């Protein structure tokens, strides 16, 4: 069926570009900065503008990370592994021309890596954050290893959509008490779905995005993510957008023997009933470039991987509203 719109109706149809990005340890503290331009600072002087025990992310990598956001023209960036609102604000101010509002709340992370959003200031949205750090995962009272950070987006006081940003616990089991963290990871996913289901009564699209630290896709789904498909009609936007399987990867893993594997562990999910909102031609996994725009090669070694601005590639989903 072909649908025709009057001119004034067509003008109302807008696209919303939403990026999911693990920024890999975005520590960016500038407490000793004198307010002058940072462009002429070499890396040594760049590191001296903070008194933090944690080194700032290199200036070059910050520029490359920002370039990926700029080139995709993302409206909202759902970011993981950021060192709180201060670091996120500094990233926007000094690397994104202060064009984005930074939103973040403290999480349960024991590494100081929290969750946060960058939202284009020009959108003039009304934004409301909600944290779930105190949300119990079971009767013992354990909590999310980081958080589920909820963002309600309103325009002219009308709720448009809701975003749920998550960073599922990794498979590391340093205490050797929970193999690959499977019990904790399963509880986190189930609690995430509980939150999602409660929000469905709002009657607007609820999107879930972030770093799932595992294969949460519909094919060969890892055990801890099966509840996504058993309890909901959520679908991976990259799959719905018909991105070829060989291009659907956000992470490259090297074994100790040097073997290379590509994986998708960063996702953006949406209810299948809203699949018609997806602009398939504008959904992709941006690949990193140098500041001059030259593409950085897909790593074939661990050393090459370390030159990337993050060990995760972002994903960009575009939606017609």
C-alpha positions in Angstrom: 0.0 0.0 0.0 1.3 3.4 -0.9 0.6 6.2 1.6 0.6 9.8 0.4 1.1 12.7 2.8 0.2 16.3 2.4 3.1 18.7 2.5 2.5 19.8 6.1 2.2 16.1 7.2 5.4 15.2 5.4 7.3 17.9 7.2 6.4 16.3 10.5 8.1 13.0 9.6 11.6 13.3 11.1 14.4 10.8 11.6 15.9 10.1 14.9 19.5 8.8 14.9 20.4 6.8 18.0 23.9 5.5 18.5 25.0 2.8 20.9 28.7 3.2 21.9 31.0 1.6 24.5 33.6 4.4 24.8 36.2 2.1 26.6 37.3 3.9 29.8 36.3 7.4 28.9 38.1 9.1 31.8 38.3 12.8 31.0 39.0 14.9 34.0 40.3 18.5 33.5 40.5 19.8 37.1 44.0 21.4 36.4 43.0 22.9 33.0 43.3 26.7 32.7 40.5 27.0 30.2 42.8 27.6 27.2 42.5 25.7 23.9 43.6 22.1 24.1 44.5 21.8 20.4 48.2 22.6 21.0 48.6 20.3 23.9 50.8 17.2 23.3 49.8 14.0 25.0 52.2 14.6 27.9 50.7 18.0 28.7 47.2 16.6 28.0 47.7 14.1 30.8 48.9 16.8 33.2 45.6 18.7 33.2 44.1 16.1 35.6 45.0 15.3 39.2 43.1 12.0 39.0 44.7 8.7 39.7 43.2 7.5 36.4 44.9 8.6 33.1 42.7 10.6 30.7 41.8 8.8 27.5 44.3 9.9 24.9 43.5 13.1 23.1 43.9 11.4 19.7 41.5 8.7 20.7 39.0 11.2 22.0 39.1 13.0 18.6 38.6 9.8 16.7 35.7 8.8 18.9 34.1 12.2 18.4 34.6 12.0 14.7 32.5 8.8 14.6 29.6 10.6 16.3 29.9 13.7 14.1 30.0 11.8 10.9 27.0 9.7 11.8 25.2 12.9 12.9 23.8 11.0 15.9 21.0 12.8 17.7 21.3 10.7 20.9 24.3 8.6 21.9 23.8 5.8 24.5 27.2 5.5 26.0 28.8 2.9 28.3 32.2 2.9 30.1 32.2 6.7 30.8 33.7 8.1 34.0 30.5 9.9 35.1 28.9 13.1 34.1 32.0 15.2 34.4 33.9 13.2 31.9 31.0 13.1 29.5 30.5 16.9 29.8 34.2 17.5 29.1 34.0 15.2 26.0 31.0 17.1 24.6 32.6 20.5 25.4 36.1 19.9 24.0 35.5 17.3 21.3 31.9 17.8 20.1 31.8 21.6 20.0 29.5 21.6 23.1 26.6 20.5 20.9 25.4 17.7 23.2 23.9 17.7 26.6 25.6 15.2 28.9 23.4 13.1 31.2 24.7 10.5 33.6 24.1 9.2 37.1 26.4 7.2 39.4 26.2 3.4 38.9 27.2 0.3 40.9 30.4 -0.1 38.9 33.4 -1.0 41.0 35.7 0.4 38.2 34.2 3.9 38.0 32.7 3.2 34.5 29.1 4.5 34.4 26.4 4.9 31.8 25.4 8.1 30.1 23.6 9.9 27.3 24.6 12.6 24.9 21.6 14.4 23.5 21.8 17.1 20.8 20.9 20.5 22.4 19.3 21.7 19.2 16.5 19.1 19.6 15.1 21.0 22.6 13.7 17.8 24.1 12.5 17.6 27.7 14.6 14.8 29.3 14.2 12.8 32.4 16.7 10.3 33.8 16.0 7.4 36.1 18.4 5.0 37.7 17.8 1.4 38.8 20.9 0.9 40.9 18.8 -0.2 43.9 16.6 -2.5 41.9 16.9 -6.0 43.5 17.7 -8.9 41.1 16.5 -11.6 43.4 15.4 -12.3 47.0 19.0 -12.0 48.2 19.1 -8.3 47.3 22.0 -8.3 44.8 21.9 -5.3 42.4 22.9 -4.6 38.8 26.7 -4.7 38.4 26.3 -1.2 36.7 22.8 0.0 36.1 19.9 0.3 33.8 19.7 4.0 33.0 16.3 5.1 31.7 15.8 8.2 29.6 12.3 9.6 28.9 12.2 11.9 25.9 9.4 14.4 25.7 8.6 17.1 23.2 6.0 19.8 24.1 5.3 17.8 27.2 4.3 14.7 25.2 6.2 11.5 25.8 7.9 10.5 22.5 9.9 7.4 23.4 11.9 5.8 26.2 15.5 4.5 26.1 16.9 1.9 28.5 20.7 1.9 28.5 22.4 -1.2 30.0 25.9 -2.6 30.5 25.5 -6.3 31.3 28.1 -7.8 33.6 31.1 -9.3 31.7 32.0 -13.0 31.7 34.9 -12.4 34.1 34.7 -14.5 37.2 37.7 -13.5 39.3 36.4 -15.0 42.5 35.6 -18.4 40.7 32.1 -18.5 42.2 30.0 -18.1 39.1 31.3 -19.6 35.9 31.4 -16.8 33.3 29.2 -14.8 35.5 26.2 -16.7 34.1 24.0 -16.6 37.1 24.5 -12.9 37.6 24.2 -12.1 33.9 20.9 -14.1 33.7 19.5 -12.2 36.6 20.4 -8.9 35.1 18.8 -9.7 31.8 15.6 -10.9 33.5 15.4 -7.7 35.6 16.0 -5.6 32.5 13.0 -7.3 30.9 10.9 -6.8 34.0 11.6 -3.0 33.7 10.9 -3.0 30.0 7.6 -4.8 30.4 6.4 -2.3 33.1 7.1 0.6 30.7 5.0 -0.8 27.8 1.9 0.7 29.4 3.2 4.1 28.4 2.2 3.4 24.8 5.4 4.6 23.2 8.4 2.9 21.7 10.8 1.6 24.4 14.3 0.9 23.0 17.0 -1.1 24.9 20.6 -0.5 23.9 24.1 -1.0 25.3 26.9 -3.4 25.8 25.5 -6.9 26.5 29.0 -8.5 26.8 27.8 -11.5 24.9 25.8 -12.8 21.9 22.2 -11.6 22.5 21.2 -12.1 18.9 18.3 -14.3 17.8 20.5 -16.9 16.2 22.6 -19.1 18.5 21.5 -17.0 21.5 23.6 -17.4 24.6 21.7 -18.9 27.5 21.4 -15.8 29.6 19.7 -13.8 26.8 17.0 -16.4 25.8 14.5 -14.6 28.0 14.5 -11.7 25.6 12.9 -13.9 23.0 10.8 -16.0 25.3 9.1 -13.1 27.0 9.1 -10.2 24.6 8.9 -9.4 20.9 12.1 -7.4 21.0 14.3 -7.6 17.9 17.8 -6.5 17.2 17.6 -3.4 15.0 20.6 -4.4 13.0 18.8 -7.7 12.1 15.5 -5.9 11.3 17.5 -3.4 9.1 18.8 -6.4 7.1 22.5 -5.6 7.6 24.5 -8.5 6.2 25.6 -10.9 8.9 29.2 -10.5 8.0 28.9 -6.8 8.7 27.1 -7.2 12.0 30.0 -7.0 14.5 30.9 -4.5 17.1 33.8 -6.3 18.8 36.9 -8.2 17.8 38.4 -10.8 20.0 41.8 -12.3 19.9 42.7 -15.5 21.7 46.0 -16.0 23.4 47.1 -18.0 20.4 46.3 -15.0 18.1 43.2 -16.4 16.6 40.7 -13.6 15.6 36.9 -13.6 16.1 34.4 -10.9 15.3 31.3 -10.6 17.4 28.3 -8.5 17.9 27.9 -7.7 21.6 26.5 -4.2 21.4 22.8 -4.0 20.6 19.8 -1.8 20.1 16.5 -3.6 20.5 13.0 -2.5 19.5 9.6 -4.1 19.6 8.8 -5.9 16.3 5.6 -3.9 16.1 7.7 -0.8 15.6 9.9 -2.3 12.9 8.2 -0.1 10.3 9.8 3.0 12.0 13.3 1.8 11.1 15.1 3.6 8.2 17.0 0.5 7.1 19.3 2.4 4.7 20.6 4.5 7.6 21.4 1.7 10.1 25.0 0.5 10.2 28.1 -0.1 12.3 30.3 3.0 11.8 34.0 2.1 11.4 36.6 4.3 12.9 38.7 6.9 10.9 41.7 9.1 11.5 41.2 12.8 12.2 41.9 13.3 8.4 39.1 11.0 7.5 41.2 8.0 6.4 39.6 4.7 7.5 41.4 2.8 10.2 41.8 -0.9 9.2 39.7 -3.6 10.8 42.3 -5.0 13.2 44.1 -8.2 12.3 46.2 -8.2 15.4 45.8 -7.2 19.1 48.3 -4.4 18.5 46.2 -3.0 15.7 43.1 -3.2 17.9 44.8 -1.1 20.6 45.1 1.8 18.1 41.3 2.1 17.8 39.6 4.8 19.9 37.6 2.1 21.6 37.7 -1.7 21.6 34.0 -1.6 20.6 32.6 -0.3 17.3 29.4 1.8 17.7 26.0 0.9 16.1 23.7 3.6 14.6 20.0 3.0 14.3 17.8 5.5 12.5 14.1 5.8 13.0 11.3 7.6 11.2 9.1 9.5 13.7 
